[in-house]
Amino acid sequence: MNHLNTCLANAAICNGSSCVLPESNSNYILSVVLSTVLTILLAMVMFSMGCNVEVKKFLAHLRRPWGIFVGFLCQFGIMPLTGFILSVAFDILPIQAVVVLIIGCCPGGTSSNILAYWVDGDMDLSVSMTTCSTLLALGMMPLCLFIYTKMWADAGTIIIPYDSIGISLVALVVPVSFGMLVNHKWPQKAKIILKIGSITGIILIVLIAVVGGILYQGSWVISPKLWIIGTIFPIAGYSLGFILARIAGQPWHRCRTVALETGMQNTQLCSTIVQLSFTPEQLTHMFTFPLIYSVFQLAFGALFLGFYIAYKKCYGKNNAELPEIEDSKTTSESSLYKMNGGFQPDEK
């Protein structure tokens, strides 16, 4: 086998363009330990995020689910279609197109809730969108994959890990529910928990990215086309989600929320589906793509956050009003406001 400059000498499978390292015992133990620690930390962070969610506003989004519906269109309309267009445009291998589509069909990830807090987004909407997209993924993922993968693969060969989706849902709903309870009963304590959890959340996002890079460092050699798609895809998700929310007449803070919910995908779920559905030989062509997408969605999410903080500081120094303040003055006069009560700026 010729490894040249593309694969490490100890790669188990190598075809000259990508490779997968054999799973060592120490790597497996490290993976289990880190996964356990990260899961516990994530539950604690989501608990703190729940401390910023008000029960009345959260229920208002469920009773008048226009915001959730816009998120649904972004998550299971824009993202799968974007994945399909990118796969066709770059003329990638069928097996690679399938993994791009799996990413596009996945529900939103919990990192979006953390970033939504830092960009002053609507936390009630963010949590409700993540929860609903994870729940709806039980039916929408198989449907979207059936529609979009027919030209490349038999959708029946793709295994949907319903247990993993269920675990993701429980891991989100339970800690957030406890956080909402604390916010309702002890609002002052909730503020302290929220400050600690928001900082921990940013550290956790960075830690996940670093851990992924360490554990899968031997699998980063992959088709250049997938690197390009992995760069464009999250940008398209953020941008199109923001634009659609703005077209729907939503205030800026909710546009930021919808943008993050659209671009941030549950890449861990995608990795699980890929590993369950394909052989080691097939994995050489597409195993790393969920990791690439994860890195770029976090990188561009961080840039989004940095841009917003700089923008806010600039407007603060000039004593100018942020656009959402202007929106709150004019939204009551908007016909979209009258139609979409669930998206009013300040539910009482």
Number of C-alpha atoms within 10 A of each C-alpha: 8 10 15 9 10 16 24 17 13 13 16 13 17 21 15 16 15 23 29 26 18 12 11 9 9 9 14 12 11 14 15 12 12 15 14 12 11 17 13 13 16 22 17 19 29 29 27 30 29 31 31 24 26 18 15 13 18 19 15 18 22 17 11 14 19 17 24 23 15 17 29 22 14 25 30 22 15 22 29 24 18 20 26 18 14 22 22 13 10 13 12 17 15 16 16 23 25 27 25 27 25 28 26 32 28 28 32 27 24 24 24 27 30 27 27 26 17 16 19 16 21 22 26 22 29 29 26 22 29 30 23 18 24 24 16 15 23 18 11 19 21 17 14 21 22 16 12 20 20 12 12 13 16 12 18 12 10 19 15 22 15 14 10 14 20 15 11 19 17 14 18 22 20 14 21 25 18 16 26 23 19 22 23 17 11 12 16 12 12 23 16 12 22 22 15 12 24 20 13 17 24 16 11 19 18 14 14 17 16 12 16 15 16 11 14 15 13 18 21 19 20 21 17 10 16 23 17 13 21 22 19 17 22 29 20 18 27 26 18 20 28 25 17 19 22 16 10 17 19 25 21 23 20 25 24 29 30 37 28 31 33 33 31 30 29 24 24 17 21 25 19 15 21 23 14 14 16 17 10 13 13 14 21 23 24 24 24 26 26 23 21 21 25 23 22 20 27 21 16 16 23 16 12 16 18 14 13 16 15 11 12 16 12 12 13 12 8 9 9 10 11 13 11 16 13 12 17 15 10 12 19 13 10 11 10 15 18 13 11 16 17 23 25 19 21 8 12 7
